[in-house]
Amino acid sequence: MKVFTYSEARQNLSKLLDIAQKEEVEIRRRDGTIFSIKTKKAKVKSPFDVHGIKTKVTTQNILDAIRESREG
């Protein structure tokens, strides 16, 4: 794990972020406060991944509506 002081982190932010892609990085302030930076994995999400809803509509109601829209 790499450790940077607050001043070093400010001056080398781009380098710090490059390192954080590979390993966790700590930034330490003079007052002893420690911060940790690490890469967050992006979630792969399908556009078809949607929440369902509760309804009283039946499959037949949906098929009838589709059929009507195609006829009209």
C-alpha positions in Angstrom: 0.0 0.0 0.0 1.3 3.4 -0.9 1.1 6.3 1.6 1.1 10.0 0.6 1.0 13.1 2.7 -1.8 15.5 2.0 0.6 17.9 0.2 2.0 15.0 -2.0 -1.5 13.8 -2.8 -2.5 17.3 -3.9 0.6 17.8 -6.1 0.4 14.3 -7.6 -3.3 13.5 -7.9 -3.0 12.0 -11.4 -0.2 9.7 -10.3 -2.1 8.8 -7.1 -5.2 7.8 -9.0 -3.1 5.6 -11.4 -1.7 3.8 -8.4 -5.1 3.5 -6.8 -6.2 1.5 -9.8 -3.8 -1.2 -8.8 -3.7 -1.0 -5.0 -5.1 0.9 -2.1 -3.6 4.3 -1.4 -3.6 6.2 2.0 -3.4 9.9 2.4 -2.3 11.2 5.8 -2.9 14.7 7.2 -0.7 16.4 9.7 -3.3 16.0 12.4 -3.1 12.2 11.9 -6.3 11.8 9.9 -6.0 9.0 7.4 -8.0 8.6 4.2 -8.1 5.5 2.0 -8.5 5.5 -1.8 -9.2 2.5 -4.0 -10.8 1.8 -7.3 -14.5 1.1 -7.3 -15.6 -1.6 -9.7 -18.2 -0.4 -12.3 -21.4 -2.4 -12.2 -22.4 -3.9 -15.5 -26.1 -3.3 -15.9 -28.3 -4.5 -18.7 -30.8 -1.9 -20.1 -33.4 -4.7 -19.6 -32.7 -4.9 -15.8 -35.7 -3.0 -14.6 -37.8 -3.3 -11.4 -41.1 -5.0 -11.9 -44.4 -3.6 -10.8 -47.5 -5.2 -9.3 -50.6 -5.0 -11.4 -53.8 -6.8 -12.0 -53.3 -6.9 -15.7 -53.2 -10.4 -17.2 -51.1 -11.8 -20.0 -54.3 -12.0 -22.1 -55.1 -8.3 -21.4 -51.6 -7.4 -22.7 -51.9 -9.6 -25.8 -55.4 -8.1 -26.6 -54.0 -4.5 -26.3 -51.1 -5.4 -28.6 -53.5 -7.0 -31.1 -55.8 -3.9 -31.0 -52.9 -1.5 -31.6 -51.7 -3.4 -34.6 -55.2 -3.6 -36.2 -56.0 0.1 -35.7 
